[in-house]
């Protein structure tokens, strides 16, 4: 059987799909990956067939507007202007991305399609052939509502009342479905038997589109109001240790500093990497916290004359390093949050965008770390208070260890595989 995995975004959007691709391939299924062109080398090295989305999507995030939105900089008015600039760029690119999604089906004729929230064409295509499509996401509070939390798009703000939390899903998703017509309207003729509008899309998404949330039920328990079509299955991690060998310098450093942490912003960039790095790393040195700094995509930079207790890397497999560490300070992506939780790490999040504010509150609520400080308002004094709590609060480390034992039992290897391949009642 041939399965197409389609995802748009940065590495945090791609990894959940690669984790499933690994399971499908090991089970004997042909795998095709439709990801941004920038991930071609990663995918082809794994041995999967690759189709590249236009490079413009990730390049757009590297523009000044993209960096300002993701990493702070400017007042509220400038932030708003940059959102509009990015939206305008996205609109012009969206037609190309939709055409590529459509062509991937006609050219490769996959038996199953597992798709990401940004792959808009597949929402409509799934209405015509629901047994063929599965919507997979590492983010809660996206389609199906929660009394406790507002839609993930409003994650930067504190949750509202239960009533307004629920209403937020209709507001955000209603606007999204209206916007979809602008991009997808000319393709409705591909599905002549369907009555496609905001109302029918809403009913399909909420009740009949198989939706798999690859998140931990220990971090976010499944709301009782969800329909049978929505599942929470645990978070899946791809095996990234097959070819990794640490340097001798890193191995010796870890022996010298048995209680250490990882500092990483993953694939998040920002407008002031040197300034933010200086603020954070100087405080880590002040409080004698040994730290591995992952410079990764440029959100953090090496400081000249750093102390020996600061060790710099460009990339490092989280599943190798985190089991050896006390904790992790990070941007708050779903994957990094789950990695930290699965390995019993105390966490502090420096949220940059959207869902990262949600995970910041989850970490505080589960008492495995303090509430972190936004990159948009990285005040050294406030950060230092949170940092001392992160480093010295024994409650966090005790809870993190207990939580890791729960999370390790959640994601069964073949759960998603079986759900994708064996669809029955929800689509009838």
C-alpha angles and dihedrals in degrees: 000000000000120000127190116208111198123187137157125200142048127322092287089061093046103045097068088055093047089051090057093041088058091054094045092048093048088052091057101261124137110245128206121184122205102191136138112296090247089073096055095105093047093051099041091050087058089055100247127133110256135210115185124222113215110287090229094085096066092033087058089060090055093058119102090257091052094048092047092053094046100038111027131252131140133031127291092273092053090047090053092048090052091051089056092047091051092046091052091051090047092052093056091048096044095078090057092049092049091050089052091051091051093047092049089064097044094045101041102024096208120199092222134022121202109189145187127234093255092058094091099173092063093061089065095038088053091058089062095045110016096169089064099053136067125182109216124188138166090208127085124205092046110109105352117060133240128201089211101050135035122232111301089245087070093047093121090070127065115262116275128220115303089257095053093040087061093044091054090069092057091047098048098036092041090057091046092052091050090050091049090065090060091057101031104032095098090054095054088093087069086072107043094167093060130089099213120191139120093278097050092043091052093050091048096047095046101043114014111027107094103238122189118193108200094203134115115267086209089063096036116015115211110263113241092229093065119111124242090258091069118076134181107206107168128260120295123213125202117228104252097166099082096101105011119122119175119226119255088244092058093046091052091045091054091051090053094047108038092168106055141134140220122237114198140150092191112205094345116118127189143186097253109038095150094048094046092045091052093050095050100037093047089055091048089053092045091057094039095241110160107225140186106211115207106202091185112152095005103272088121128037136202114259118219115242094017115170121258089256089070114077120186127212132170097213133356132176108251092209089060101043105033097065087060096051140079095222152333134238109202150148095268104247115164093246096049091045091052092044090053093046094047091053096046097250125158106236140207119183127209097195120211106173146006112311093028090074088054093053089046089061092044092055090051093045093051088048096233093123144352126276105274130224121255118247086230090064105026099170111181094215095052092043091052092053091051091044094055090049090048092052101042109030107106092192089070095054093046092050092044091056092049092048093050091058090055096046094051089062097050112072108065113200099239102033097102092037091056094044092051096046101038110049120163133134104026094064098047 
